[in-house]
Amino acid sequence: LIVPKTIILGAVALDNIKTPFGEVKDALGGSAAYASLAASFFSEAGIVAVVGKDFPQKHIDFLKKKKIDLNGLSVVEGKTFRWEGFYEYDMNQAHTKDTQLNVFSEFDPEVPEEYRKADFLYLGNITPDLQLKVLDQMDKRPKLVLSDTMDYWIKEDKGKVKEVIDRVDIALMNDGEARMLFDTPNLAQAGRKILELNSKYALIKKGEHGSLLFSENSIFAAPGYPLETVVDPTGAGDSFAGALIGYLAQQDSVSENVVRRGMIYASSIASFNAEGFSIQNLASITREDIEQRYEAYKKMITF
Amino acid sequence: LIVPKTIILGAVALDNIKTPFGEVKDALGGSAAYASLAASFFSEAGIVAVVGKDFPQKHIDFLKKKKIDLNGLSVVEGKTFRWEGFYEYDMNQAHTKDTQLNVFSEFDPEVPEEYRKADFLYLGNITPDLQLKVLDQMDKRPKLVLSDTMDYWIKEDKGKVKEVIDRVDIALMNDGEARMLFDTPNLAQAGRKILELNSKYALIKKGEHGSLLFSENSIFAAPGYPLETVVDPTGAGDSFAGALIGYLAQQDSVSENVVRRGMIYASSIASFNAEGFSIQNLASITREDIEQRYEAYKKMITF
């Protein structure tokens, strides 16, 4: 058994998605699916997640073909987590039509023996208790832990969300979540408060407006890549997170310069993801496509 | 009579502003006041605007002290344009309490003889008809014309707003206005449509998220400068526009690289403006302050 360099905790789901450009049913989805596919461009990734017995074999085969380690994917009695959503005129706004947690509601993550030695860990969006439970199962503190969260957990228990942030290196969240967590409309203030919680970096995603990285002595602003055609934004944030941790694992570094470059790679991959339906583009783009967009990004912010 | 390098058309107003950080009454305000102060860091600016006989002499003295040419400022019978507004929890959102157009409602701009030879012209937010009237009064087509607009004029007559855009070099507007003008939530699409109207550059302001410059073959994304303390955002957009045209006039260039650098200077000055009440900071910052923030910007986007 090989130790994957990057461990990704999150959801694997079946998605029904509808946008003005078309629709898909029973598509492979969930934070861990998007994140592991994005990470796989840079590093071997293993996922910790759960699906039901109804989960189609073709999705398993596809993930394996993409060299994603599935030893941490439990297949249990019951149905797979399902999400149904749609987008209308404003593609920045996802509308959830239905969520069925199914087997995900009783998910009790068990980190496989060989995963516990991994150096890079992504604690995707899931209850803070389970995020901590996974972190505690690691043999040693990984070199880098990246966390995500969600408005739902913040509303339910801010203290627990902060406890996770206190123990990670990069606390990632979107702008609305950062504002909610610290009761401030000001992102620079929210960023500083995340750092006060002992996280080395605060990373705030702003959707089409890019992302902001706060560290003790600096701020890095990565613009969004302006896309003329957004086909399906589902999984943009998860692709971003997965690509980032995958890149950091590949570089085997947590230095600020590497994190900054990682954010540009992550934005590149997230922008590709939004140009196709579901995981379509993550399945088809190449390293060369990614390098080209990375260079386009560079030109876009050079003055 | 000297030809000012930069001519600024817009409003000069008396503002009552209240924010969580304090309040001011009868403060010098209006797009032309903010824009000319911002431009004056780089170039001699002359304004085309109107005030009433009630306009305080101290504001006139202040603008003169700042070396702003007031030959184009008409003082007429009646009251000066007044704006009263406030900001609450979310400082990105201005709430207008009262607007009294007063003498501004019958403003019929007359460009002084010596201004008509100027090479750099800013058509600030005012009816499209008057913007065109000012442009037509110039002796020759200036080297660079920058335009602004407002949701009000777009709602009233899209065609007229587009007619202005068709005749300028840089069409500047905010994200909401760009979306409204072209019935699209997508800013990259809106940017392309502005270019199709024959403007050389489309420049879309996104408030705290910075700005986007579209030209035929490229996009430039300037992030916003993340401020922890926003004291009063009034005039941020006008400071941005004024600093940009002032910088272009100083450089005597309309090349894309110079426009890009100008956007960073413009963002620097707009960010200072938001850190103080009303025009307070535009009145007190130095060229050295501006250079320091420009350098901080550079670091913020380097990877």
Interface residues (C-beta under 8 A of the other chain):
Chain A: Y89 D90 M91 N92 P185 N186 L187 A188 Q189 G191 R192 K206 E208 H209 G210 L212 S218 I219 F220 A221 A222 P223 G224 P226 L227 E228 T229 V230 N257 R260 R261 M263 I264 K299 M300 I301 T302 F303
Chain B: Y89 D90 M91 N92 P185 N186 L187 A188 Q189 G191 R192 K206 E208 H209 G210 L212 S218 I219 F220 A221 A222 P223 G224 P226 L227 E228 T229 V230 N257 R260 R261 M263 I264 K299 M300 I301 T302 F303
